[in-house]
Amino acid sequence: MNNNINIQLLKDGYLKVDIDDQLDLEYEINKLRKEKNAVILAHYYQEGPLQDIADFVGDSLDLSQKAASTDADIIVFCGVHFMAETAKILCPDKKVLLPDLNAGCSLAESCTSKDFKEFKEKHPGHTVVSYINTSAEIKALSDIICTSSNAEKIINNIPEKENIIFAPDRNLGNYIAAITGREMVIWNGACHVHEEFSLERILELKEEYPGAKIIAHPECEKPVRLVADFIGSTSKLLNFISNDDGEIYIIATEPGIIHQMKKKRPEKTFIVAPPKDSTCGCSNCSYMKLNTMEKLYICMKYENPEIVIEESLRRQAESSIRKMLNISFKKSSVL
């Protein structure tokens, strides 16, 4: 561990904190969690230690529901910026912390509010469905939000006579359009991780392990989806390997999920689908990996970096998220 940890607290400044190498981070984080009445949420793509210390681990839909229902005073989000923003949108009275403000998202960044406003103006009269992997500004410009877990349900809930804009992931949009039979105007964005998987190298792995099953996230490109034995969100991929009778799986999504897969079925073998460029670590989301145990401890101790959203923007964004939760969890008390 490096004694000198630089954490961005504000967009224009840094706090330099010295941490003793002998400090028991797990003990200190648990202590702070109790003292501050904090809840730690972690996405499946986080490093193993962060998943293990979290109160709750899940995908975007699971974490949205948890954020909406928590009675904690502080929400510490081990994920990326749009996830922490979503928690703040749903819980304006809570303090929401993100261990590293630089933990962004290539997909969210592919869709700016200025460009999206212009896109909407070119397609008037459309119901706007935006993937949760977007900024608060895009959520405010949307009619309803979806996740990879509930996108099919959300689209099927929209009357057939209505025209639909789907943003920003083209791969998820095209996949949902295919399985629902709905025509949609789709924004041309993509996740850099899920677009980097190599079909050729996946098929080579399949030849090497003929009994292996290929499972893929719907953000993957169509050729990868076509060879997959199962397609689903991170939580659905986890459920699949938990209940399936296979022994070997080639995983076409961010490999952080394998930590939970090994916990669920330690006797099985999980192989990360290879990227197109064998020299890069493209399978890993560099943004997700910015969060560390050291940064988690510092942000809890100093209650920074904090997510702050202007109230009028927050209210506009909340409407589209609440509509999603209302469809996904109609019997949930959080609504």
NORVENTA-V827188 format. One record per residue. RES is the residue in one letter. PSI is psi in degrees with one decimal (none if undefined). BURIAL is b if it has 16 or more other C-alpha atoms within 10 Angstrom, else e. D_FIRST is the distance of its C-alpha to the first C-alpha in whole Angstrom. Layout:
# NORVENTA-V827188
res | psi | burial | d_first
RES | PSI | BURIAL | D_FIRST
RES | PSI | BURIAL | D_FIRST
This chain:
# NORVENTA-V827188
res | psi | burial | d_first
M | 137.4 | e | 0
N | 128.7 | e | 4
N | -33.6 | e | 6
N | 109.1 | e | 9
I | 124.1 | e | 9
N | 120.0 | e | 13
I | 131.6 | b | 15
Q | 115.8 | b | 18
L | -39.4 | b | 20
L | 159.2 | e | 24
K | -20.7 | e | 25
D | 17.5 | e | 26
G | 162.1 | e | 23
Y | 149.1 | e | 19
L | 124.9 | e | 17
K | 122.3 | e | 15
V | 129.9 | e | 13
D | 128.0 | e | 11
I | 130.3 | b | 9
D | 132.5 | e | 9
D | -26.4 | e | 6
Q | -1.8 | e | 9
L | 130.2 | e | 10
D | 95.1 | e | 12
L | -41.3 | b | 11
E | -44.5 | b | 14
Y | -46.2 | e | 16
E | -39.4 | e | 15
I | -42.8 | b | 16
N | -37.0 | e | 19
K | -46.6 | e | 20
L | -37.1 | e | 20
R | -43.2 | b | 22
K | -44.8 | e | 25
E | -37.0 | e | 25
K | 2.8 | e | 25
N | 55.1 | e | 27
A | 149.9 | b | 25
V | 135.8 | b | 25
I | 120.1 | b | 22
L | 138.0 | b | 23
A | 135.2 | b | 21
H | 155.6 | b | 23
Y | -20.9 | b | 23
Y | 0.1 | b | 21
Q | 162.8 | b | 18
E | 153.8 | b | 15
G | -48.9 | b | 16
P | -35.1 | e | 14
L | -38.4 | b | 15
Q | -40.6 | b | 19
D | -32.3 | e | 19
I | -10.4 | b | 18
A | 150.6 | b | 21
D | -30.3 | e | 24
F | 133.6 | b | 25
V | 134.8 | b | 25
G | -172.6 | b | 27
D | -174.7 | b | 29
S | -39.7 | b | 30
L | -46.1 | b | 33
D | -44.9 | b | 32
L | -33.2 | b | 29
S | -44.1 | b | 32
Q | -42.0 | b | 34
K | -43.1 | b | 31
A | -37.3 | b | 31
A | -21.4 | b | 35
S | -6.7 | e | 35
T | 145.9 | e | 32
D | 12.6 | e | 33
A | 155.7 | b | 30
D | -29.8 | e | 30
I | 132.7 | b | 26
I | 119.9 | b | 25
V | 116.9 | b | 22
F | 107.9 | b | 22
C | 90.4 | b | 19
G | -142.4 | b | 21
V | 174.3 | b | 23
H | -44.3 | b | 25
F | -28.8 | b | 28
M | -45.1 | b | 27
A | -36.7 | b | 26
E | -43.5 | b | 29
T | -41.9 | b | 31
A | -42.5 | b | 30
K | -38.1 | b | 31
I | -41.7 | b | 34
L | -22.8 | b | 35
C | 68.0 | b | 34
P | -23.5 | e | 35
D | -4.8 | e | 35
K | 152.4 | b | 31
K | 125.1 | b | 28
V | 126.8 | b | 26
L | 146.2 | b | 22
L | 121.4 | b | 20
P | -34.7 | b | 16
D | 116.7 | b | 17
L | -18.9 | b | 20
N | -4.2 | b | 20
A | 87.0 | b | 20
G | -151.0 | b | 24
C | 124.8 | b | 26
S | -34.4 | b | 28
L | -47.1 | b | 31
A | -38.8 | b | 31
E | -15.4 | b | 31
S | -4.6 | b | 34
C | 97.1 | b | 36
T | 155.8 | e | 37
S | -37.9 | b | 39
K | -49.4 | e | 42
D | -36.1 | e | 42
F | -35.0 | b | 42
K | -44.5 | e | 45
E | -38.8 | e | 47
F | -43.9 | e | 46
K | -39.5 | b | 48
E | -28.8 | e | 51
K | -15.9 | e | 52
H | 66.5 | e | 52
P | 157.5 | e | 54
G | 16.6 | e | 54
H | 143.7 | b | 51
T | 126.4 | b | 49
V | 115.0 | b | 46
V | 118.3 | b | 43
S | 138.6 | b | 39
Y | 146.9 | b | 36
I | -19.9 | b | 34
N | 60.1 | b | 31
T | 164.2 | b | 33
S | 167.5 | b | 33
A | -34.8 | b | 34
E | -41.7 | b | 37
I | -38.8 | b | 38
K | -37.3 | b | 38
A | -24.9 | b | 40
L | 0.1 | b | 43
S | 156.8 | b | 43
D | -34.7 | b | 45
I | 146.4 | b | 43
I | 156.2 | b | 39
C | 166.6 | b | 39
T | 174.5 | b | 36
S | -23.3 | b | 36
S | -35.9 | b | 37
N | 7.7 | b | 40
A | -42.1 | b | 41
E | -44.1 | b | 44
K | -40.7 | b | 45
I | -47.8 | b | 45
I | -42.6 | b | 47
N | -19.5 | e | 49
N | -14.0 | e | 50
I | 127.6 | e | 51
P | 141.6 | e | 55
E | -25.8 | e | 56
K | -16.1 | e | 58
E | 139.0 | e | 55
N | 150.3 | b | 53
I | 135.0 | b | 49
I | 132.5 | b | 47
F | 128.3 | b | 43
A | 158.9 | b | 40
P | -1.8 | b | 38
D | 114.3 | b | 37
R | -34.5 | b | 40
N | -46.3 | b | 39
L | -42.4 | b | 39
G | -45.9 | b | 42
N | -36.4 | b | 44
Y | -46.5 | b | 43
I | -37.9 | b | 44
A | -39.8 | b | 47
A | -42.1 | e | 48
I | -19.4 | e | 47
T | -19.1 | e | 49
G | 13.5 | e | 52
R | 138.5 | b | 51
E | 133.0 | b | 52
M | 147.6 | b | 49
V | 118.6 | b | 48
I | 128.8 | b | 44
W | 144.0 | b | 42
N | 67.7 | e | 41
G | 166.6 | b | 37
A | 157.1 | b | 34
C | 127.0 | b | 31
H | -28.7 | b | 29
V | -50.8 | b | 27
H | -16.0 | b | 31
E | -5.5 | b | 33
E | -3.1 | b | 31
F | 138.3 | b | 32
S | 117.0 | b | 34
L | -44.5 | b | 37
E | -45.7 | e | 38
R | -29.2 | e | 35
I | -42.8 | b | 35
L | -32.1 | b | 39
E | -40.8 | e | 38
L | -38.6 | b | 36
K | -37.6 | b | 38
E | -37.1 | e | 41
E | -34.3 | e | 38
Y | 78.0 | e | 38
P | -23.4 | e | 41
G | -1.9 | e | 41
A | 147.1 | b | 38
K | 136.4 | b | 38
I | 123.6 | b | 36
I | 137.6 | b | 35
A | 148.4 | b | 34
H | 144.5 | b | 33
P | -9.2 | b | 36
E | -8.3 | b | 34
C | 158.2 | b | 35
E | 156.9 | b | 38
K | -43.9 | b | 41
P | -36.7 | e | 41
V | -40.9 | b | 38
R | -35.6 | b | 40
L | -29.4 | e | 43
V | -2.9 | b | 42
A | 142.0 | b | 40
D | -23.9 | e | 41
F | 139.9 | b | 39
I | 132.2 | b | 38
G | 168.2 | b | 36
S | 172.8 | b | 34
T | -42.5 | b | 30
S | -36.2 | b | 32
K | -34.5 | b | 35
L | -41.0 | b | 33
L | -43.0 | b | 31
N | -37.0 | e | 35
F | -50.3 | b | 36
I | -23.5 | b | 34
S | -34.5 | b | 35
N | -13.3 | e | 38
D | 154.2 | e | 39
D | 7.3 | e | 41
G | 170.1 | e | 39
E | -28.0 | e | 36
I | 136.3 | b | 35
Y | 137.2 | b | 33
I | 118.5 | b | 32
I | 110.0 | b | 30
A | 69.6 | b | 31
T | 179.7 | b | 29
E | 129.5 | b | 25
P | -3.8 | b | 23
G | -28.8 | b | 21
I | -23.1 | b | 24
I | -26.1 | b | 24
H | -44.3 | b | 22
Q | -34.0 | b | 25
M | -41.4 | b | 27
K | -31.8 | b | 26
K | -42.2 | e | 26
K | -46.6 | e | 29
R | 75.6 | e | 31
P | -19.4 | e | 29
E | -9.1 | e | 32
K | 164.3 | e | 32
T | 130.2 | e | 30
F | 125.1 | b | 29
I | 128.4 | e | 29
V | 128.9 | b | 27
A | 132.4 | b | 30
P | 146.8 | b | 29
P | 169.2 | b | 29
K | -36.6 | b | 32
D | 108.1 | e | 30
S | -11.4 | e | 28
T | -8.0 | e | 26
C | 163.7 | e | 24
G | 48.5 | e | 22
C | -19.5 | b | 25
S | -24.5 | b | 24
N | 137.5 | b | 21
C | 112.2 | b | 21
S | -30.2 | e | 19
Y | -47.3 | b | 20
M | -36.4 | b | 19
K | -1.7 | b | 16
L | -29.9 | b | 15
N | 137.7 | b | 14
T | 169.4 | b | 11
M | -38.9 | b | 10
E | -45.6 | b | 8
K | -35.2 | b | 11
L | -45.7 | b | 14
Y | -46.8 | b | 13
I | -43.7 | b | 14
C | -32.5 | b | 17
M | -38.0 | b | 18
K | -45.2 | e | 18
Y | -1.6 | e | 19
E | 45.7 | b | 21
N | 151.0 | b | 21
P | 139.6 | b | 21
E | 141.5 | b | 24
I | 123.9 | b | 27
V | 130.3 | e | 30
I | 133.1 | e | 33
E | 137.1 | e | 37
E | -41.5 | e | 39
S | -38.2 | e | 42
L | -43.2 | e | 39
R | -44.1 | b | 38
R | -40.2 | b | 41
Q | -41.8 | b | 42
A | -34.6 | b | 39
E | -37.4 | b | 39
S | -45.7 | b | 43
S | -32.8 | b | 42
I | -41.6 | b | 39
R | -36.3 | b | 41
K | -40.8 | b | 44
M | -48.8 | b | 41
L | -34.3 | b | 40
N | -37.9 | e | 44
I | -41.8 | e | 45
S | -34.3 | b | 42
F | 62.5 | e | 42
K | -24.5 | e | 46
K | 4.8 | e | 46
S | 139.4 | e | 42
S | -12.7 | e | 43
V | -11.9 | e | 40
L | none | e | 43
